[in-house]
């Protein structure tokens, strides 16, 4: 950035009859969450994984999104890998972790947690297995039971049953069976209640980055103002001051007034407003945050879920998520994401140079996760959970701090869009 110019925890026993009261049903309807697609496919080692695409009628932040699985007798065989996520009118993809299944017939469906309540969605589909192995999905969905109220004293109110599927072919489990915590092995688990157990923490692992991790830093931006214990809202200046840009080629200064938190996201807003800093006038003013002096890291997995400015199918402006050392370029600069020429790109800068590349595909016009695993001798980049590149030369080991900014450059941004809002759902850091 300095020099370049150029989201299953346990769903519910909804299939077993656990539903909401009328008040709860009204709350469940508020998000308007819709399943666009749902399928199960084979994964390595005889296991299976689920893939879903969902959207909502308005922007909504879910505590967890997952795919639940129930056996014929109500046992819980949920796919692992629930994620906290923010939905909007554009479809958001979700891929679960993998697991094996004992021989049998199962039903599966999308479930989400909102306002501390679990809700399940149509369609409800079925899959069968012939042995303790991966599952084969069948094309016909299962039927949904008639809603009934099932109270509980130990967990939040139950979840709403999915609407009836258009072509029912099977009978769901009885109302006496229910779910318990998700299990990593194909061993059936059931309890005496029909309400969901607490799901595992959604942010336990980075998306797509293998390994065993513990979380070292997180900001979910669920409040109403920037957390000053984690972030500064300008570039190396006094608190509350308008500061010059990171790079002299940028066309905007940075002001704390352009950094806000609301609706479950960090907003870095670029507007046209001539601003003079240090005797130079910039045509725009924008938002930036850094963790300099408050949080820095050597090695780990770094991830942010970002809605970048866009122009058609291309990324607009120069949005960036990156890390920087105290002594540039000796200490290194790790660019997880920056929009260059309309593409999503990554680089690593040091005294040895600045190798990198740009990912194929579209990473604008919606929410996407951008991550990188930094370890001794290499940095591997992951976009939406898929590896898009790796750099193995010039990798430094000095601590670095986090930076996100919504920059604009007349020559290298691709299409410049002003005003523009760069939204960040979360920033998370894990280490071994």
Residue, then its C-alpha position, 0 to 999 in steps of 0.5 A: x500500500x505504501x509504494x504500489x501505484x499500480x462464515x454447523x453449530x447445532x441448529x434445532x430439533x425443528x424437524x422434531x417439532x421445536x418451534x417459536x411462539x407467535x412473538x418469536x415467529x415475528x422476530x424470525x420473519x424480520x431478517x427475511x433470510x432466503x436459501x438460494x441453493x443447498x447441496x452436499x458433495x463428496x470430500x476427501x477421505x470418504x467424507x462429505x461437505x455442504x454448500x449453501x448460498x443465502x441472502x436476505x431482504x435487508x442487511x443483517x448480521x447473523x451470529x451463526x450460519x450453518x447446515x444442520x443434519x438429522x438422522x431418521x430417529x432425530x440424531x444430530x450429525x451436523x456439518x462442522x464449521x458454523x460462521x458468523x456472517x453478514x447477509x445482504x440482498x446479494x447471495x452469500x456462499x457458505x461451505x461447511x467443514x467435512x464429516x463422515x456419516x454412518x449408513x442411513x437416511x438423513x435430512x439436512x437444511x440451513x439454520x442460522x442464529x439471530x438475536x440469540x435464537x436458532x431458526x431453520x429454513x426451507x428447503x429440507x433435503x435428504x441424503x443417504x449413505x450405505x456405510x460409514x462414509x460420505x453421503x449422497x444427496x437425493x434430489x427430493x426434499x423432505x416434509x416439514x412437521x406442523x409447528x408446535x410449541x416446545x418450551x425449555x428452561x435451559x436454552x433460548x426459545x426454540x427455532x422455527x420449523x422450515x416451511x413445507x417443501x414443494x415435493x415432500x417424500x419422507x416423514x421427519x423425526x418424531x417430536x421426542x428426539x432432538x439435537x445436542x452439540x455437534x460431533x466430529x465423528x459419525x456417532x449419534x447424539x441425542x438429548x431429552x429436550x427439543x431446543x438447540x444446544x449452544x453452538x461452538x464459537x463461530x470465529x474459532x478458525x480462519x476460513x480455508x486456512x488449515x492448521x490448529x489456531x487460537x484467536x489472538x485478536x478480533x473486532x466484530x464491529x458490533x458496537x456504535x463507535x470505534x473501539x479506541x483500545x484497538x484502533x487509531x482512526x488516522x495515519x500517524x497523527x494526533x488523536x482526532x486530527x486530519x492526516x495526510x495519506x499513506x502514499x503521496x500518490x493518493x487523492x485523499x487525506x484521512x479524517x476520523x470523521x470518515x470512520x464510523x461503526x454501525x449496523x454490525x460493520x466498520x464504515x470507511x467513507x470516501x467523500x469529495x471534500x477538498x482538504x489541506x494537510x501540511x500545505x497540500x490540498x487533496x480533493x477528497x477525504x476518507x477513512x482509515x484505521x490502524x492498530x499501531x501502538x495497540x496490537x501487532x503480531x509476528x506470524x499468524x492468520x489474518x482475515x477480514x470480511x470486506x464489502x469493497x466499493x465496486x464499479x460493475x464487476x470490478x473493484x473500485x478505488x484502492x481499498x486495502x487490508x494490510x500489515x506494516x512494520x515500524x521500519x519500512x521496508x526493512x520490517x516488511x509490508x504484508x498486503x492481504x488485499x488491495x484493489x489495483x486496476x479493478x482487481x483484488x491483489x496481494x503483495x509482500x514488500x521488503x528490502x528484497x522487493x515487492x512480489x505479488x499478484x492478483x486473483x482471478x474471479x470477482x471479489x467486488x459487489x458483495x461481501x468477501x473474506x480476505x485472509x493470509x497465513x504468515x509464517x517463517x519464510x512464506x505468506x499464503x493468501x486466501x480469498x473466500x477460503x480458497x488459496x489464490x497465491x503464495x510468496x516465499x521470497x523476502x519474508x520478514x519476521x518483525x512485528x506488524x500492525x493492522x491497517x484498513x483504508x479506503x484509498x483512491x488514486x487517479x491513475x491506479x485505482x481502476x475506476x474511481x467512485x466517489x462517494x464510496x463506503x468500504x464496509x468491514x464485517x470483522x477483523x480477526x487474527x489467529x496464531x498457533 
